[in-house]
Amino acid sequence: MTEENKQQVENGLATAMGLNDLEGQMTQDIIINNATNNLLSLNFIPLANTYKSNGFAKLAVDLPVSDCFRDGGFELDSATLSSDELKELQEIIEEKDIEIIKQCLRWGRLYGGGVILCNTNQKADTPFNPETIYKKPVEFLACDRWQCYPLATSLYLAEQFLLQDNMMGEKGNNVIFDASRVKTFSGEVQPYYIRNQLQGWGASVFESIIPQLNQYIKANSVILELLDEAKIDILKIFDMASLLGSAEGERLVKRRAELFALQKSYKNMGVMDSQDDYIQKTMTFSGLNEMLEKIFLLICSSLRIPYSKVFGRGASGFSSGEDDLENYNAMIMSELRVPVQPIVKWIVNIRCYQLFGRKVDDLTINWKPLRVMTEKEKQEIDSGKISSYMQLLQARVMTPKQVAEKLNQEEIVAFSEEELNEIDDSFENIDDELMKQEDITVNNSLWQKALGKLKWN
């Protein structure tokens, strides 16, 4: 590494670590108590410890990301790629890249910034040329903003990024990547004054949920203290006032109480003088459930996650919970799927250059529905799709083979590759009158077999 690059590394490290903004490391308690006076996004070590040890913190970061990419997240479609090529592209993305994208989103929500690096057989500090990676190894790396940061005073001005990873040895530590090999995901957008302190990155999700989380922690602490006082043992010792007036009185009373507590704990019995007495008082508290319910709702409101997903309890009363789930799905769409779309397109295009040696211009990314359908609802949707394809076939908009490929791609009807190859790719053997009948008869026997699998009117 040249002296100039070393100086860039030192300057970039000082800027990325926010040394001018930090006055020392803070513990988790200090973060909570000083949430209004400090930018939590700049305190990455306490954030990491909170993510590790606090269940709500981990849920706030991980759950929306996991739901965003449920069942693979999206499907790819292209008219210029065959079904085998689409399948190959989809498989390599699901096996190698989906988890990388999810990690980037997690770090973006936790620290306010996530980074994805494209690692190829080219030099990392040179501009990326996708035309040279055909049939060559390509790997993507997910980092947080503190592990890989821009060598500039702002994210917007960065032409190079520095990767620091001691676990990868000398080859993976202090590696400079050209900006064309880097994609970033920023957290919550902040006003200019705050964004300037964050060096162009977004803010952590904890910036807005710490006050509610603090209320929850304090409420639990108070309840535990009350539970300790809810059951009290009272031992009445005869003539205790006179006994305390003697020289050994205090020691004798203390010894008497300790012996009684020891017997009660280990022997489940107590020995008392006939004039002594023992009373056990139990205290009850009202209003705790209502107080906790309000705090739970505040937490769910700040997380923007439904009550049932946070605490595992379904909707009560006349509410079905569907409206809450719709709002949650809208949040995932606006805060995760829309911002991550450029990253997904970037990765898919690179994989196309790797597998096919070219960019597929008509490739589309279709996100899967966020709503989990019942078997009945799924069957109704599949039946509607089948009817639509049959109408397109009857109107001679799609050929039998195109319909079969679509049904096979959407996993409505399973076709083998041999069956697909032998299905007619023309309109010559379609009989309009027979297509309207329930007992379909088409000259091509394999197409008869395929249509026989469908239930349609």
C-alpha positions in Angstrom: 0.0 0.0 0.0 1.4 3.4 -1.0 1.9 6.3 1.4 -0.9 8.1 -0.3 -3.3 5.2 0.2 -2.2 4.8 3.8 -3.0 8.5 4.4 -6.4 7.9 2.8 -7.0 5.0 5.0 -6.2 6.9 8.2 -8.3 9.9 7.2 -11.2 7.7 6.2 -11.0 5.7 9.4 -11.1 8.8 11.5 -14.0 10.1 9.6 -16.0 6.9 9.5 -15.5 6.2 13.2 -16.8 9.7 14.1 -14.0 10.5 16.4 -15.0 14.2 16.4 -18.5 13.3 17.6 -17.7 10.6 20.3 -16.5 11.4 23.7 -15.9 7.9 24.8 -17.7 4.5 24.8 -21.1 4.4 26.4 -22.8 1.4 28.0 -26.3 0.3 27.1 -27.8 2.1 30.2 -26.1 5.4 29.2 -27.5 5.0 25.7 -31.0 4.7 27.0 -30.7 7.5 29.5 -29.1 9.9 27.0 -31.1 9.0 24.0 -32.1 12.6 23.3 -28.6 14.0 23.6 -26.5 11.5 21.6 -26.6 9.9 18.1 -26.9 6.2 18.9 -26.0 5.4 15.3 -22.4 6.6 16.0 -22.0 4.3 19.0 -21.5 1.0 17.2 -20.2 -1.1 20.1 -23.1 -0.5 22.4 -25.5 -1.0 19.5 -23.8 -4.4 18.8 -24.1 -5.4 22.5 -27.8 -4.3 22.6 -28.5 -6.3 19.4 -26.8 -9.3 21.0 -28.5 -9.3 24.4 -31.9 -7.6 23.9 -34.7 -9.6 22.3 -36.8 -6.6 21.3 -33.7 -5.0 19.7 -32.9 -8.1 17.6 -36.6 -8.5 16.7 -36.8 -4.8 15.5 -33.8 -5.4 13.2 -34.3 -9.0 12.0 -38.1 -9.6 11.7 -38.9 -7.0 8.9 -35.9 -8.2 6.9 -36.9 -11.9 7.2 -40.5 -11.1 6.2 -39.2 -9.0 3.3 -37.5 -12.1 1.7 -40.0 -14.7 2.8 -39.9 -17.7 0.4 -37.0 -16.2 -1.5 -38.5 -12.7 -1.8 -38.8 -12.4 -5.5 -39.0 -14.3 -8.8 -37.3 -13.5 -12.1 -39.0 -13.5 -15.5 -37.6 -12.9 -19.0 -38.9 -13.6 -22.5 -35.4 -14.0 -23.9 -34.2 -16.6 -21.4 -35.3 -20.2 -21.4 -36.9 -21.9 -18.4 -33.6 -23.7 -17.7 -31.6 -20.4 -17.8 -34.2 -18.7 -15.5 -34.1 -21.6 -13.1 -30.3 -21.5 -13.0 -30.2 -17.8 -12.4 -32.9 -18.0 -9.7 -31.1 -20.9 -7.9 -27.7 -19.2 -7.8 -29.3 -16.0 -6.4 -31.3 -17.9 -3.8 -28.3 -20.1 -2.7 -25.6 -17.4 -2.6 -27.0 -13.9 -2.7 -30.3 -13.6 -0.8 -28.7 -14.1 2.6 -26.0 -11.5 1.6 -28.7 -9.0 0.8 -30.5 -9.8 4.1 -27.3 -9.2 6.1 -26.8 -5.8 4.4 -30.4 -4.8 5.3 -29.9 -5.9 8.9 -26.7 -3.9 9.3 -28.5 -0.9 7.6 -31.3 -1.1 10.2 -28.9 -1.7 13.1 -26.1 0.8 12.3 -27.7 3.0 9.8 -25.7 1.7 6.9 -24.9 -1.6 5.2 -22.5 -2.4 2.3 -22.3 -5.1 -0.3 -19.0 -5.7 -2.1 -18.6 -7.5 -5.4 -15.4 -9.6 -5.3 -14.1 -11.0 -8.6 -10.9 -12.1 -10.2 -10.1 -8.4 -11.1 -8.2 -6.0 -8.9 -10.5 -4.6 -6.2 -9.3 -1.0 -6.6 -10.0 -0.8 -10.3 -13.3 0.0 -12.0 -15.6 -3.0 -12.4 -15.9 -4.4 -15.9 -18.8 -6.9 -16.0 -17.9 -8.2 -19.5 -14.8 -10.0 -18.1 -16.5 -12.2 -15.5 -18.2 -14.7 -17.9 -17.9 -18.1 -16.4 -15.5 -16.6 -13.7 -16.0 -16.8 -9.9 -18.0 -14.0 -8.4 -18.8 -13.5 -4.7 -20.7 -10.9 -2.8 -19.7 -9.8 0.7 -22.0 -8.1 3.2 -20.5 -5.6 5.7 -21.7 -2.9 8.0 -20.7 0.7 7.7 -18.0 0.4 10.3 -16.4 -2.6 8.6 -16.4 -1.1 5.2 -16.5 2.7 4.9 -15.8 5.4 2.3 -12.4 7.0 1.9 -14.0 10.4 1.8 -15.7 12.9 4.1 -19.1 11.9 2.9 -20.7 8.8 1.4 -21.8 10.9 -1.6 -18.2 11.8 -2.5 -16.7 8.4 -2.1 -14.7 7.0 -5.0 -13.2 4.2 -3.0 -14.2 2.1 0.0 -11.9 0.5 2.6 -12.7 -3.1 3.9 -11.3 -4.0 7.3 -11.7 -7.7 8.3 -9.1 -9.2 10.7 -10.7 -12.6 10.4 -9.8 -12.8 6.7 -6.1 -12.4 7.3 -3.8 -10.0 5.5 -5.5 -10.5 2.2 -8.9 -9.4 3.6 -7.7 -6.6 5.8 -7.3 -3.0 4.6 -8.5 -3.8 1.0 -9.5 -0.8 -1.1 -12.6 -1.3 -3.4 -13.5 0.9 -6.2 -16.9 2.5 -5.8 -18.2 0.7 -8.9 -17.9 -2.6 -7.0 -19.9 -1.3 -4.0 -23.6 -0.9 -3.2 -24.8 0.7 0.0 -28.0 0.6 1.9 -28.7 3.5 4.3 -31.0 3.4 7.3 -33.7 5.8 8.2 -33.4 9.2 6.4 -32.6 12.1 8.7 -32.6 15.9 8.3 -29.5 17.5 6.9 -28.1 18.5 10.3 -28.2 14.9 11.5 -27.3 13.4 8.1 -24.2 15.6 8.1 -23.0 14.1 11.4 -23.7 10.6 10.1 -21.4 11.3 7.0 -24.3 10.8 4.6 -25.5 7.5 6.1 -28.9 6.9 7.5 -29.9 6.4 11.2 -30.3 3.3 13.2 -33.9 2.1 14.0 -32.9 2.5 17.7 -33.0 6.3 17.4 -36.8 6.2 17.5 -37.5 3.1 19.7 -35.2 3.6 22.6 -37.6 5.8 24.7 -40.4 3.1 24.5 -37.9 0.3 25.1 -36.7 2.3 28.2 -40.2 2.4 29.5 -40.6 -1.3 29.0 -37.3 -2.1 30.9 -38.2 0.2 33.7 -41.7 -1.2 34.0 -40.3 -4.8 34.3 -37.9 -3.7 36.9 -40.6 -2.1 39.0 -42.8 -5.1 38.7 -40.0 -7.4 39.8 -39.4 -5.2 42.8 -43.1 -5.3 43.7 -43.2 -9.1 43.4 -40.4 -9.3 45.9 -42.6 -7.3 48.3 -45.8 -9.0 47.5 -45.3 -11.8 50.1 -44.0 -10.8 53.5 -43.3 -13.0 56.5 -43.9 -11.3 59.9 -42.6 -12.9 63.1 -44.0 -11.5 66.4 -41.5 -12.1 69.3 -43.0 -11.7 72.7 -41.6 -8.8 74.8 -39.3 -7.8 71.9 -39.1 -4.2 73.1 -37.7 -5.1 76.5 -35.4 -7.7 74.9 -33.9 -5.0 72.6 -33.1 -2.9 75.7 -30.7 -5.4 77.0 -27.0 -5.6 76.0 -27.4 -8.8 74.0 -31.0 -8.1 72.9 -30.3 -7.0 69.3 -28.0 -10.1 68.7 -30.6 -12.4 70.2 -33.5 -11.1 68.1 -31.4 -11.3 65.0 -30.4 -14.8 65.8 -34.0 -15.8 66.6 -35.2 -14.5 63.2 -32.4 -16.2 61.3 -33.1 -19.6 62.9 -36.8 -19.3 62.1 -36.1 -18.4 58.5 -33.6 -21.3 58.2 -36.1 -23.8 59.6 -38.8 -22.5 57.3 -36.6 -22.6 54.2 -35.0 -26.0 54.7 -37.3 -27.9 57.0 -40.7 -26.4 56.0 -41.4 -25.8 59.7 -41.0 -23.2 62.4 -40.5 -23.5 66.1 -41.9 -20.6 68.2 -42.6 -19.8 71.8 -46.2 -20.2 72.8 -46.5 -16.4 73.2 -44.8 -15.7 69.8 -46.8 -15.4 66.6 -46.2 -15.7 62.9 -48.2 -14.0 60.1 -47.8 -14.1 56.3 -49.2 -11.2 54.4 -49.8 -11.2 50.6 -50.2 -7.9 48.7 -52.1 -7.5 45.5 -51.6 -4.8 42.9 -54.2 -3.4 40.5 -53.6 -1.5 37.3 -50.4 -3.3 36.3 -52.0 -5.2 33.4 -53.4 -1.9 32.0 -50.0 -0.2 32.4 -48.1 -3.0 30.6 -50.7 -3.1 27.9 -50.2 0.6 27.1 -46.4 0.1 27.1 -46.7 -2.9 24.8 -48.8 -0.9 22.4 -46.2 1.9 22.5 -43.4 -0.6 21.6 -45.4 -2.0 18.7 -46.2 1.5 17.5 -42.5 2.5 17.5 -41.4 -0.7 15.9 -44.3 -0.5 13.4 -44.8 -4.3 13.9 -48.2 -5.8 14.8 -48.8 -6.9 18.4 -49.2 -10.5 17.4 -45.7 -10.6 15.8 -44.0 -8.9 18.7 -45.7 -10.7 21.7 -47.2 -13.7 20.0 -50.8 -12.9 21.0 -53.5 -12.6 18.4 -56.0 -9.8 18.0 -58.8 -9.5 20.5 -62.4 -8.4 20.3 -63.9 -7.9 16.9 -60.6 -7.2 15.2 -59.2 -9.9 12.9 -55.7 -8.3 12.8 -55.7 -8.1 9.0 -55.6 -4.3 9.0 -52.5 -4.4 11.3 -50.8 -6.9 8.9 -51.6 -4.8 5.9 -50.0 -1.7 7.5 -47.0 -3.8 8.4 -46.7 -5.1 4.9 -46.9 -1.6 3.6 -44.1 -0.6 5.9 -41.9 -3.5 4.6 -42.7 -2.5 1.0 -41.9 1.2 1.5 -38.9 0.9 3.8 -37.2 -2.3 2.6 -38.3 -3.5 -0.8 -38.3 -0.2 -2.6 -34.9 0.9 -1.3 -33.3 -2.5 -1.9 -34.6 -2.8 -5.5 -31.4 -1.2 -7.0 -29.2 -3.5 -5.0 -31.2 -6.6 -6.2 -31.0 -5.4 -9.9 -27.3 -4.8 -9.5 -26.7 -8.3 -8.2 -29.0 -9.9 -10.8 -27.3 -8.1 -13.7 -23.8 -9.2 -12.5 -25.0 -12.8 -12.2 -26.4 -12.5 -15.8 -22.9 -11.4 -17.0 -21.4 -14.3 -15.1 -23.8 -17.0 -16.4 -24.7 -15.8 -19.9 -22.0 -13.2 -20.7 -24.5 -10.4 -21.3 -27.1 -8.2 -19.7 -30.7 -9.4 -20.0 -32.6 -6.2 -20.8 -36.1 -7.7 -20.5 -35.4 -9.3 -17.1 -38.0 -8.4 -14.6 -38.1 -8.8 -10.8 -41.5 -9.8 -9.4 -41.7 -9.6 -5.6 -43.7 -12.3 -3.9 -46.8 -11.3 -2.0 -46.1 -10.4 1.7 -49.5 -11.8 2.7 -49.5 -15.5 3.6 -52.5 -17.0 1.9 -54.5 -20.0 3.1 -54.8 -23.1 1.0 -58.3 -22.1 -0.1 -57.2 -18.6 -1.2 -54.2 -20.1 -3.1 -56.4 -22.6 -4.9 -58.8 -19.8 -5.9 -55.8 -17.7 -7.3 -54.4 -20.7 -9.2 -57.8 -21.4 -10.7 -58.1 -17.8 -11.8 -54.6 -18.0 -13.4 -55.5 -21.2 -15.2 -58.7 -19.6 -16.6 -56.8 -16.6 -17.8 -54.2 -18.7 -19.6 -56.9 -20.8 -21.2 -58.6 -17.6 -22.5 -55.3 -16.4 -23.9 -54.8 -19.8 -25.5 -58.3 -19.7 -27.0 -57.7 -16.2 -28.3 -54.5 -17.3 -29.8 -52.4 -14.8 -27.8 -50.3 -17.6 -26.3 -49.3 -20.9 -27.8 -49.9 -24.2 -25.9 -46.2 -24.4 -25.1 -46.1 -20.9 -23.8 -49.0 -21.6 -21.5 -47.4 -24.8 -20.3 -44.1 -23.0 -19.5 -46.0 -20.3 -17.6 -48.0 -22.9 -15.6 -44.8 -24.9 -14.9 -42.9 -21.7 -13.9 -45.6 -20.6 -11.4 -45.7 -24.2 -10.0 -49.4 -24.6 -10.8 -48.9 -27.7 -13.0 -45.7 -29.7 -13.1 -44.2 -30.5 -16.6 -41.1 -32.4 -17.3 -38.6 -31.0 -19.8 -39.5 -33.8 -22.3 -43.1 -32.9 -22.1 -42.4 -29.2 -22.6 -40.2 -30.0 -25.7 -43.0 -32.0 -27.3 -45.9 -29.6 -26.8 -46.8 -27.7 -29.9 -45.5 -24.1 -30.1 -48.1 -23.1 -32.7 -51.8 -22.6 -33.0 -52.3 -25.2 -35.8 -53.7 -28.0 -33.6 -56.1 -25.9 -31.5 -59.8 -26.6 -32.1 -61.9 -23.7 -30.8 -65.0 -25.9 -30.3 -63.2 -28.6 -28.4 -61.4 -26.0 -26.3 -64.8 -24.9 -25.0 -65.7 -28.4 -23.9 -64.8 -29.9 -20.6 -63.4 -33.0 -22.2 -60.4 -31.4 -24.1 -59.1 -33.2 -27.1 -56.1 -31.8 -28.9 -54.1 -33.7 -31.5 -50.9 -33.5 -29.5 -51.1 -36.3 -27.0 -48.8 -34.7 -24.5 -50.7 -31.5 -24.5 -53.8 -33.6 -23.8 -52.0 -35.1 -20.8 -51.0 -31.6 -19.6 -54.5 -30.1 -19.9 -55.9 -33.2 -18.2 -54.1 -32.2 -15.1 -56.0 -28.9 -15.0 -59.5 -28.4 -13.5 -61.2 -25.6 -15.4 -64.6 -24.7 -16.7 
